[in-house]
């Protein structure tokens, strides 16, 4: 069962059986549209070692970029470098699932691992270019 609630500031999606909640927000940051998602894991405890694409839930943002073997990786220098190409490269290089044996997903009719395997795709800067050139009538 999934529960969806929204207000003027965020959309909350709760996955009841798995105890996962997502809070999604859209904000104006330095004239740019910023979409953020907070993930809440109800059965996650501070004394557990949990790592992943989104970091670890230890309250320390400075170690959120890490490899699968728990090696903390250097963070980009500028705030804008947390997005787009640097973030894409970090995700693909460290967390991309490259073979069916690494995947925990099941697939619908006519689909398999290779229907979604995009690890080899080059970064596409088109979204970055769109956001850098927002028409004035669409800006906040």
N, C-alpha and C positions, 0 to 999 in steps of 0.2 A: 504494500500500500504506500502511496506517495501523497503527501499533503503539501499544497502550494499556497502560500500566503504572500500578499504584497501590500506595500504602502508607498508613500511618496518617495521614500529613500532606498528601499531595497525589496528584493524578491527573496523569499525564504522557501527552500525546497527541502522537505524532510522525507527520508527513506526510512519508514518506521521499522521494518524488520531488520535492517542492517545497522540501525542506530547511527546513521550518517545525516548530517544537515549541511546544506550549502546556503550561504548568505551572499547574494549577488548585488552589487551596487554599481551605479553609473555616476561618475563625478566629473567635474571640470577641474583639471589640474594644469595650471600654467597655460590656459587657453586650449588645452587638448582634452579630448574625450577619453576618460580612463574608466575601464571596466575592471572591477575587482571581484574576486570570489574568495570567501573565507570558508574553509572546510572544518567541520566539527565532527570528531570521532568520539562517540559516547563511551566506548570501551577502551580508550587510550589512556594510559597512566604515565605519569612523569618518570617513574622508575624503569619503564620499558625502553629498549633501544629500538626506535622506529626511524627509518630513513626512507626517502623516496624523492621523486621528482619535485615535490613541493617543499622539500626540506625535512626537518624533524620538529616535532611539537615540543621543543624544550624551552621556548621563549627567547632563544638567541637567534636573531635574524642573520647574524654575521656568518653562521655556518649552514645556511640554507642551501647553498650550492655544494653538493657533494657527489662523489661517485658511488657506484653500487657497493663498493667495498668500504664505505664509510670514510673515505678520504675527503677532508674539507678542501674545496677548490676556491681559488681567489674570486672574489666578486668583482664585477665591472666597476670602474671608477666613478662614472657619472650616473645619475638617476635614470636618464633616458637609456643607458646601456643595459638596464635590466630587461628591456623589451626588445622586440624585433630580432635582428640577426644574432646578437650575442646570446639571447635567451633561446633562440632556435638551435644554435650550434650546441649550447650546453645540453639542451634536452635530447637532441639526436645523438650526440657523442656519448652521453652517459646513461640515458634511460630508454632509448628506442629498442623495442622488442624486434629482434632480427630473424627469429626462426619460430616456427609453430610450436616447437617443444618448450619455448620460454613463455608462451602465452597461456593465460588462464581463461580466456574468453571462449564462449561458444557462439556460433554464427547461425543466422537465419538461412532459409532456403536459398540455394544458389550462391551462397557466400562462404568464403573460407578465410584463413589467415591472410592469404595473398591479395584478397579483395581490399584490405586495409593497410597492408605493409607499405609504408612510404618512407622508410629510413633513408633511402638513397636519393630522395628528392632534394634538389638544391633549394636554398632559401629564396623565397619570392618577395621582393621588396615592394610589391604593388600596394599593399595595405599601408605600409609606412609612408609611401608617397602620397596616397590619398589623404591620410591624416595630416601630413605636412602642408597640404594645399586645400584645406577646407574652405569652401566659399563663405564670405563674410555673413551671408544671410543664414547660414547653418550653425555658426559659432554661438557659444553660450554668451 
